[in-house]
Amino acid sequence: MLPIKDQFVLPEGMIYLDGNSLGPLPAAAAQRIAATVQDQWGQHLITGWNKDGWMHQPAVLGNRLAPLIGAAKDTVMLGDTLSIKVFQAVSAALSLKPDRSVVLSDSGNFPTDLYMANGLIEHLKQGHVLRVVDPINMIDSIDESVAVVLLTHVDYRTGRMHDMARITQAAHEAGAIMVWDLAHSAGAVVVELDACQCEFAVGCTYKYLNAGPGAPAFIYIRPDIVESINPILSGWLGHDAPFAFEAEYRPGHGVERLRVGTPPVIQMAALESALELWQHLSIHDVRQRSIELSELFIALVEQRCPMLTLASPRRSEERGSQVSFAFDHGYAVIQALISHGVVGDFRQPNLMRFGFTPLYLDEQDVRSAVDKLDTILSQSLWDREEFRAMKAVT
Ligand SMILES: *Cc1c(COP(=O)(O)O)cnc(C)c1O
């Protein structure tokens, strides 16, 4: 079954190891987007909201995405960006714990999650604090002062993966609310939201779900608490009756209340098409294959490129779908690799990141990528001015 390379548009000769940042274009998505623009927007104009089901897309696609993250029907809503969804989840979580003041996170979290939590805290002016600890000390840091544990499941730099079930349980034992960020998990690793019983989860769809740059984010709320949430971002499309245009806000039914404003219809079309690829795939198979490819990569790199140091956990159970190696000249090496057709990326201070997505990668790709990496390192091909100059987006 895997890979399904022919379902993606990939430039000839490119080995793409950056699906953890931006997934490639599914071939069917290009056509779906064109049809949405020309046939729907072009021909139906405003009637598209009814005729083409645009208004229901965020919920319909939430239900398509749900099985991939172990969530039940009507618990997932698409929309906005992940930063916004973090804000929504943390604010709702804090409102469930009015007597507690700590938002607990770890130093491996993606900066926007921490920025948004801090921005919210400053805005609320209710004496909350953001406590950031080393990820290794997470369980021990959860005490009864903690209102919300806000964690990213898979570390964007190292690929280190938290034990979702165990940490959620520890949060609940201390009476805290659990918010998981699945940015590097959805479509990459097995996630069982309903089973782990976390209250909230958020994530994006442009990484391992391949819905394109700017694709909508998602938010999950555990169904037994959704009706008690009063959304802080009380936009009209989260209202119970948006087209009644009432003077007062009343939250909509269930997870509908986490909608804010007009959905990005064209990007939703890309997402719909990207999610269709998963109808014939099992996340368990994808995960298994990704472990095999990652292990092959680690073994070959360690054998042939001894100047690089593995920065990801060695045990696959503790690692997501990406592998990072540390090297002082990592940025220049990645630029040189890109110029040789192998696309990875770089994260400060010295991490070279490689994502292994078995949808469009196979063993031969992994071997060729290591061949090129070996050549670039052993011949110091990276040591050139053009590769050292930092670009705006790394
Ligand atoms: C990629 C990523 C984001 C990006 O947020 P946007 O609002 O979509 O730009 C946020 N959090 C984590 C953990 C990420 O990996």
The ligand as an SDF file (V2000), in Angstrom:
LIG
                    3D

 15 15  0  0  0  0  0  0  0  0999 V2000
    3.5880   24.5340   13.5990 C   0  0  0  0  0  0  0  0  0  0  0  0
    3.1650   24.8280   14.9910 C   0  0  0  0  0  0  0  0  0  0  0  0
    2.3910   25.9590   15.2890 C   0  0  0  0  0  0  0  0  0  0  0  0
    2.0500   26.9680   14.2350 C   0  0  0  0  0  0  0  0  0  0  0  0
    0.9660   27.7790   14.5870 O   0  0  0  0  0  0  0  0  0  0  0  0
    0.1850   28.5940   13.4540 P   0  0  0  0  0  0  0  0  0  0  0  0
   -0.7640   29.4410   14.1740 O   0  0  0  0  0  0  0  0  0  0  0  0
   -0.4530   27.5810   12.5560 O   0  0  0  0  0  0  0  0  0  0  0  0
    1.2050   29.3860   12.6900 O   0  0  0  0  0  0  0  0  0  0  0  0
    1.9630   26.1120   16.5930 C   0  0  0  0  0  0  0  0  0  0  0  0
    2.2900   25.2200   17.5650 N   0  0  0  0  0  0  0  0  0  0  0  0
    3.0520   24.1430   17.2940 C   0  0  0  0  0  0  0  0  0  0  0  0
    3.3770   23.1790   18.3900 C   0  0  0  0  0  0  0  0  0  0  0  0
    3.5270   23.9190   16.0110 C   0  0  0  0  0  0  0  0  0  0  0  0
    4.3050   22.8670   15.7470 O   0  0  0  0  0  0  0  0  0  0  0  0
  1  2  1  0
  2  3  1  0
  2 14  2  0
  3  4  1  0
  3 10  2  0
  4  5  1  0
  5  6  1  0
  6  7  2  0
  6  8  1  0
  6  9  1  0
 10 11  1  0
 11 12  2  0
 12 13  1  0
 12 14  1  0
 14 15  1  0
M  END
$$$$
